[in-house]
Protein backbone atom coordinates (compact mmCIF):
# COMPACT_ATOMS: atom_id res chain seq x y z
CA UNK A 1 0.00 0.00 0.00
CA UNK A 2 1.13 3.56 -0.66
CA UNK A 3 1.46 6.20 2.07
CA UNK A 4 2.21 9.90 2.27
CA UNK A 5 4.13 11.10 5.30
CA UNK A 6 4.23 14.72 6.48
CA UNK A 7 7.04 15.70 8.85
CA UNK A 8 7.80 18.89 10.77
CA UNK A 9 11.07 19.37 12.62
CA UNK A 10 12.31 22.35 14.63
CA UNK A 11 15.59 23.92 13.56
CA UNK A 12 17.20 22.85 16.84
CA UNK A 13 16.33 19.18 16.14
CA UNK A 14 17.48 18.99 12.52
CA UNK A 15 20.88 17.43 13.30
CA UNK A 16 19.21 14.66 15.34
CA UNK A 17 16.63 14.14 12.58
CA UNK A 18 19.44 13.62 10.05
CA UNK A 19 21.18 11.23 12.46
CA UNK A 20 17.97 9.18 12.80
CA UNK A 21 17.79 8.98 9.00
CA UNK A 22 21.40 7.72 8.89
CA UNK A 23 20.76 5.12 11.63
CA UNK A 24 17.58 3.90 9.91
CA UNK A 25 19.37 3.54 6.58
CA UNK A 26 22.33 1.71 8.11
CA UNK A 27 20.01 -0.67 10.02
CA UNK A 28 17.94 -1.39 6.91
CA UNK A 29 14.84 0.27 8.37
CA UNK A 30 13.82 1.82 5.12
CA UNK A 31 10.56 1.83 3.25
CA UNK A 32 10.35 1.72 -0.55
CA UNK A 33 10.42 5.40 -1.48
CA UNK A 34 8.22 6.31 -4.45
CA UNK A 35 8.65 10.09 -4.18
CA UNK A 36 11.77 11.24 -2.32
CA UNK A 37 11.52 13.60 0.66
CA UNK A 38 10.86 17.20 -0.29
CA UNK A 39 11.08 20.24 1.95
CA UNK A 40 8.32 22.85 2.01
CA UNK A 41 9.14 26.45 2.88
CA UNK A 42 6.06 27.11 4.96
CA UNK A 43 7.18 26.59 8.55
CA UNK A 44 8.67 29.61 10.33
CA UNK A 45 9.77 27.45 13.31
CA UNK A 46 11.80 24.88 11.41
CA UNK A 47 11.45 22.49 8.50
CA UNK A 48 8.50 20.64 7.07
CA UNK A 49 8.29 18.20 4.24
CA UNK A 50 6.68 15.12 2.83
CA UNK A 51 7.52 11.85 1.12
CA UNK A 52 5.53 9.08 -0.53
CA UNK A 53 6.46 5.48 0.17
CA UNK A 54 5.11 1.97 -0.23
CA UNK A 55 4.96 -0.96 2.18
CA UNK A 56 2.72 -3.86 3.10
CA UNK A 57 4.40 -4.28 6.50
CA UNK A 58 2.75 -2.36 9.37
CA UNK A 59 5.95 -2.79 11.42
CA UNK A 60 7.83 -0.63 8.90
CA UNK A 61 5.31 2.19 9.42
CA UNK A 62 5.56 1.77 13.19
CA UNK A 63 9.37 2.04 12.98
CA UNK A 64 9.12 5.10 10.74
CA UNK A 65 6.72 6.98 13.01
CA UNK A 66 8.39 5.92 16.27
CA UNK A 67 11.93 6.76 15.22
CA UNK A 68 11.27 10.10 13.51
CA UNK A 69 8.64 10.96 16.11
CA UNK A 70 11.43 11.34 18.67
CA UNK A 71 12.34 14.74 17.18
CA UNK A 72 9.61 15.56 14.67
CA UNK A 73 5.87 15.70 14.24
CA UNK A 74 4.99 12.79 11.92
CA UNK A 75 1.68 12.14 10.17
CA UNK A 76 1.26 9.13 7.87
CA UNK A 77 -1.82 8.56 5.69
CA UNK A 78 -2.68 5.75 3.27
CA UNK A 79 -3.25 6.94 -0.30
CA UNK A 80 -4.55 5.34 -3.49
CA UNK A 81 -5.23 6.35 -7.06
CA UNK A 82 -8.47 8.31 -7.46
CA UNK A 83 -9.76 5.99 -10.18
CA UNK A 84 -9.45 2.97 -7.88
CA UNK A 85 -11.26 4.85 -5.13
CA UNK A 86 -14.09 5.79 -7.49
CA UNK A 87 -14.41 2.20 -8.71
CA UNK A 88 -14.57 0.90 -5.14
CA UNK A 89 -17.16 3.55 -4.25
CA UNK A 90 -19.33 2.47 -7.18
CA UNK A 91 -19.13 -1.17 -6.08
CA UNK A 92 -19.95 -0.41 -2.46
CA UNK A 93 -22.65 2.23 -2.69
CA UNK A 94 -26.12 1.07 -1.84
CA UNK A 95 -28.91 1.50 -4.36
CA UNK A 96 -30.73 4.78 -3.76
CA UNK A 97 -34.17 4.26 -2.25
CA UNK A 98 -36.94 6.36 -3.76
CA UNK A 99 -39.01 8.38 -1.36
CA UNK A 100 -42.58 7.08 -0.85
CA UNK A 101 -44.01 10.43 0.30
N, CA and C of each residue as an Amber inpcrd file, in Angstrom:
protein
   303
   0.8410000  -1.1700000   0.0000000   0.0000000   0.0000000   0.0000000
   0.8880000   1.2360000   0.0000000   0.3850000   2.3150000  -0.5830000
   1.1300000   3.5640000  -0.6570000   0.7130000   4.4840000   0.4930000
   1.6860000   5.2650000   0.9750000   1.4560000   6.1960000   2.0730000
   2.1210000   7.5200000   1.7590000   1.5430000   8.6000000   2.3010000
   2.2100000   9.8970000   2.2720000   2.4980000  10.2560000   3.7220000
   3.7170000  10.7070000   3.9600000   4.1250000  11.1000000   5.3000000
   4.4670000  12.5810000   5.2900000   3.9190000  13.3060000   6.2760000
   4.2310000  14.7200000   6.4770000   5.0550000  14.8170000   7.7580000
   6.1580000  15.5560000   7.6980000   7.0380000  15.6990000   8.8540000
   7.3330000  17.1660000   9.1020000   7.3930000  17.5410000  10.3800000
   7.8040000  18.8890000  10.7750000   8.8560000  18.7470000  11.8540000
   9.9450000  19.4730000  11.7010000  11.0670000  19.3700000  12.6230000
  11.5740000  20.7720000  12.9450000  11.7560000  21.0610000  14.2330000
  12.3080000  22.3450000  14.6300000  13.7680000  22.4600000  14.2130000
  14.2050000  23.6760000  13.9810000  15.5920000  23.9190000  13.5630000
  16.5920000  23.3080000  14.5330000  16.2820000  23.3700000  15.8320000
  17.2020000  22.8550000  16.8410000  17.2920000  21.3230000  16.8260000
  16.3490000  20.6400000  16.1930000  16.3340000  19.1780000  16.1430000
  16.7810000  18.6060000  14.7960000  17.1630000  19.4580000  13.8670000
  17.4780000  18.9870000  12.5240000  18.6820000  18.0370000  12.4980000
  19.7160000  18.3180000  13.2780000  20.8770000  17.4250000  13.3020000
  20.4760000  16.0310000  13.7920000  19.6580000  15.9510000  14.8270000
  19.2090000  14.6580000  15.3450000  18.3110000  13.9600000  14.3210000
  17.4800000  14.7170000  13.6260000  16.6310000  14.1430000  12.5760000
  17.4860000  13.4720000  11.5020000  18.5350000  14.1630000  11.0670000
  19.4390000  13.6160000  10.0490000  20.1410000  12.3720000  10.5900000
  20.5270000  12.3950000  11.8570000  21.1800000  11.2250000  12.4600000
  20.2210000  10.0290000  12.5050000  18.9590000  10.2630000  12.8150000
  17.9730000   9.1750000  12.7980000  17.8730000   8.6000000  11.3970000
  17.8380000   9.4540000  10.3850000  17.7870000   8.9760000   8.9970000
  18.9940000   8.0850000   8.7070000  20.1830000   8.5180000   9.1310000
  21.3950000   7.7180000   8.8920000  21.3310000   6.3730000   9.6120000
  20.8810000   6.3720000  10.8710000  20.7640000   5.1160000  11.6280000
  19.7650000   4.1740000  10.9750000  18.6060000   4.7270000  10.5450000
  17.5800000   3.8970000   9.9110000  18.1180000   3.2670000   8.6280000
  18.8240000   4.0440000   7.8410000  19.3660000   3.5440000   6.5790000
  20.3960000   2.4440000   6.8430000  21.2840000   2.6910000   7.7870000
  22.3270000   1.7110000   8.1110000  21.7260000   0.4170000   8.6390000
  20.6480000   0.5010000   9.4230000  20.0150000  -0.6730000  10.0200000
  19.0530000  -1.3720000   9.0550000  18.8530000  -0.7930000   7.8850000
  17.9380000  -1.3880000   6.9100000  16.4830000  -1.0980000   7.2010000
  16.2160000  -0.1260000   8.0700000  14.8380000   0.2690000   8.3690000
  14.3820000   1.3180000   7.3600000  14.2580000   0.8930000   6.1510000
  13.8240000   1.8220000   5.1220000  12.5470000   1.2940000   4.4780000
  11.7550000   2.1850000   4.0030000  10.5570000   1.8290000   3.2470000
  10.8660000   2.1180000   1.7840000  10.1220000   1.5080000   0.8820000
  10.3480000   1.7200000  -0.5460000   9.8440000   3.1190000  -0.9080000
  10.7630000   4.0110000  -1.1710000  10.4250000   5.4000000  -1.4820000
   9.9580000   5.5140000  -2.9240000   8.7600000   6.0740000  -3.1090000
   8.2180000   6.3070000  -4.4520000   8.4330000   7.7520000  -4.8910000
   8.4290000   8.6670000  -3.9240000   8.6510000  10.0910000  -4.1850000
   9.5640000  10.5770000  -3.0620000  10.7990000  10.9340000  -3.3730000
  11.7710000  11.2410000  -2.3170000  11.3390000  12.4190000  -1.4490000
  11.8800000  12.4970000  -0.2330000  11.5220000  13.5950000   0.6650000
  11.7530000  14.9630000   0.0230000  10.7790000  15.8270000   0.1970000
  10.8580000  17.1970000  -0.2920000  10.5630000  18.1370000   0.8710000
  11.2740000  19.2380000   0.9130000  11.0760000  20.2420000   1.9550000
  10.1310000  21.3190000   1.4450000   9.2430000  21.7640000   2.3420000
   8.3210000  22.8530000   2.0110000   8.7320000  24.0730000   2.8310000
   8.7150000  25.2230000   2.2170000   9.1390000  26.4530000   2.8820000
   7.9520000  27.1660000   3.5020000   7.2390000  26.4770000   4.3810000
   6.0590000  27.1150000   4.9640000   6.0490000  27.0720000   6.4860000
   7.1630000  26.6890000   7.1020000   7.1800000  26.5870000   8.5470000
   8.1960000  27.5720000   9.1220000   7.7340000  28.6280000   9.7830000
   8.6740000  29.6140000  10.3260000   9.5050000  29.0680000  11.4920000
   9.0640000  27.9930000  12.1440000   9.7650000  27.4520000  13.3120000
  10.8050000  26.3910000  12.9620000  10.8630000  25.9520000  11.7380000
  11.7960000  24.8800000  11.4050000  11.6110000  24.4020000   9.9880000
  11.5440000  23.0860000   9.8300000  11.4480000  22.4880000   8.5030000
  10.2180000  21.5990000   8.4390000   9.5910000  21.5780000   7.2950000
   8.4960000  20.6420000   7.0720000   8.6700000  20.0520000   5.6820000
   8.1530000  18.8510000   5.5250000   8.2870000  18.1980000   4.2360000
   7.3840000  16.9940000   4.1480000   7.5060000  16.3020000   3.0350000
   6.6820000  15.1190000   2.8250000   7.4380000  14.1390000   1.9370000
   7.0040000  12.9050000   1.9780000   7.5210000  11.8520000   1.1160000
   6.3980000  10.8670000   0.8530000   6.5020000  10.1230000  -0.2120000
   5.5330000   9.0780000  -0.5270000   6.2980000   7.7610000  -0.5790000
   5.7940000   6.7650000   0.1500000   6.4570000   5.4770000   0.1730000
   5.4410000   4.3520000   0.0820000   5.9620000   3.1390000  -0.0590000
   5.1080000   1.9700000  -0.2290000   5.5840000   0.8630000   0.7040000
   4.6480000   0.2090000   1.3720000   4.9600000  -0.9590000   2.1840000
   3.6770000  -1.7290000   2.4670000   3.8250000  -3.0170000   2.6670000
   2.7170000  -3.8570000   3.0990000   2.9450000  -4.3360000   4.5310000
   4.0250000  -3.8540000   5.1580000   4.4030000  -4.2830000   6.5000000
   4.0900000  -3.1840000   7.5140000   3.0860000  -3.3890000   8.3720000
   2.7480000  -2.3640000   9.3740000   3.9110000  -2.0630000  10.3230000
   4.7970000  -3.0390000  10.5490000   5.9520000  -2.7920000  11.4180000
   6.8670000  -1.7150000  10.8420000   6.9920000  -1.6560000   9.5170000
   7.8260000  -0.6290000   8.8970000   7.2500000   0.7660000   9.1570000
   5.9360000   0.8880000   9.1290000   5.3050000   2.1850000   9.4160000
   5.5120000   2.5410000  10.8800000   5.3620000   1.5480000  11.7610000
   5.5630000   1.7730000  13.1870000   6.9930000   2.2510000  13.4470000
   7.9850000   1.6030000  12.8340000   9.3720000   2.0390000  12.9850000
   9.5420000   3.4680000  12.4990000   9.0000000   3.7650000  11.3430000
   9.1240000   5.0950000  10.7350000   8.5960000   6.1730000  11.6830000
   7.3690000   5.9840000  12.1450000   6.7230000   6.9780000  13.0100000
   7.4240000   7.0710000  14.3590000   7.7700000   5.9330000  14.9430000
   8.3920000   5.9190000  16.2690000   9.7770000   6.5560000  16.2540000
  10.5720000   6.2270000  15.2570000  11.9260000   6.7610000  15.2220000
  11.9530000   8.2560000  14.9120000  11.2740000   8.6700000  13.8460000
  11.2740000  10.0990000  13.5140000  10.4630000  10.9050000  14.5240000
   9.4750000  10.2770000  15.1280000   8.6410000  10.9630000  16.1140000
   9.3950000  11.3970000  17.3600000  10.6080000  10.9190000  17.5350000
  11.4300000  11.3450000  18.6710000  11.8010000  12.8230000  18.5840000
  11.9060000  13.3440000  17.3600000  12.3440000  14.7360000  17.1760000
  11.4530000  15.5270000  16.2330000  10.4410000  14.8810000  15.6640000
   9.6090000  15.5590000  14.6660000   8.1450000  15.1880000  14.8590000
   7.2970000  16.0240000  14.3430000   5.8750000  15.6970000  14.2400000
   5.7170000  14.8900000  12.9560000   5.1060000  13.6990000  13.0680000
   4.9930000  12.7920000  11.9240000   3.5280000  12.4080000  11.7320000
   3.0340000  12.5700000  10.5210000   1.6800000  12.1350000  10.1650000
   1.7880000  11.2680000   8.9200000   1.2090000  10.0640000   8.9880000
   1.2600000   9.1280000   7.8650000  -0.1640000   8.7550000   7.4870000
  -0.4750000   8.8610000   6.1850000  -1.8160000   8.5620000   5.6860000
  -1.7360000   7.5980000   4.5100000  -2.6280000   6.6030000   4.4530000
  -2.6760000   5.7530000   3.2660000  -3.2390000   6.5490000   2.0930000
  -2.7390000   6.2720000   0.9030000  -3.2450000   6.9420000  -0.3000000
  -3.4520000   5.9000000  -1.3890000  -4.3210000   6.2140000  -2.3450000
  -4.5530000   5.3440000  -3.4940000  -4.9620000   6.2030000  -4.6690000
  -4.8760000   5.6250000  -5.8450000  -5.2310000   6.3520000  -7.0590000
  -6.7220000   6.6800000  -7.0360000  -7.0720000   7.8590000  -7.4800000
  -8.4710000   8.3060000  -7.4610000  -9.3840000   7.3750000  -8.2400000
  -8.9270000   6.8680000  -9.3660000  -9.7620000   5.9890000 -10.1820000
 -10.1280000   4.7260000  -9.4040000  -9.1730000   4.1600000  -8.6780000
  -9.4540000   2.9660000  -7.8850000 -10.4560000   3.2770000  -6.7820000
 -10.3180000   4.4430000  -6.1670000 -11.2640000   4.8510000  -5.1300000
 -12.6630000   5.0170000  -5.6820000 -12.7790000   5.6030000  -6.8640000
 -14.0880000   5.7900000  -7.4910000 -14.7180000   4.4460000  -7.8520000
 -13.8880000   3.5270000  -8.3600000 -14.4100000   2.1950000  -8.7080000
 -14.8980000   1.4590000  -7.4680000 -14.1590000   1.5480000  -6.3770000
 -14.5740000   0.8980000  -5.1440000 -15.8650000   1.5300000  -4.6160000
 -15.9550000   2.8470000  -4.6850000 -17.1610000   3.5450000  -4.2540000
 -18.3790000   3.0410000  -5.0340000 -18.2180000   2.9350000  -6.3350000
 -19.3280000   2.4740000  -7.1760000 -19.7520000   1.0550000  -6.7940000
 -18.8140000   0.2050000  -6.4700000 -19.1350000  -1.1690000  -6.0810000
 -19.8330000  -1.2240000  -4.7280000 -19.4600000  -0.3360000  -3.8270000
 -19.9510000  -0.4110000  -2.4550000 -21.2190000   0.3870000  -2.1870000
 -21.5080000   1.3720000  -3.0080000 -22.6480000   2.2260000  -2.6850000
 -23.9520000   1.4380000  -2.7940000 -24.8260000   1.7470000  -1.8860000
 -26.1190000   1.0700000  -1.8400000 -27.0540000   1.6970000  -2.8620000
 -27.9490000   0.9170000  -3.4200000 -28.9120000   1.5050000  -4.3600000
 -29.7370000   2.5860000  -3.6470000 -29.9500000   3.6730000  -4.3420000
 -30.7310000   4.7760000  -3.7600000 -32.1920000   4.3540000  -3.6410000
 -32.7540000   4.5760000  -2.4630000 -34.1700000   4.2590000  -2.2550000
 -34.9930000   5.4760000  -2.6380000 -36.0650000   5.2580000  -3.3680000
 -36.9360000   6.3570000  -3.7590000 -37.8700000   6.6760000  -2.5980000
 -38.1280000   7.9380000  -2.4320000 -39.0080000   8.3800000  -1.3600000
 -40.4420000   7.9490000  -1.6720000 -41.1810000   7.5220000  -0.6550000
 -42.5810000   7.0830000  -0.8470000 -43.5530000   8.1320000  -0.3340000
 -43.1190000   9.3520000  -0.1750000 -44.0100000  10.4260000   0.3030000
 -44.9840000  10.8430000  -0.7270000
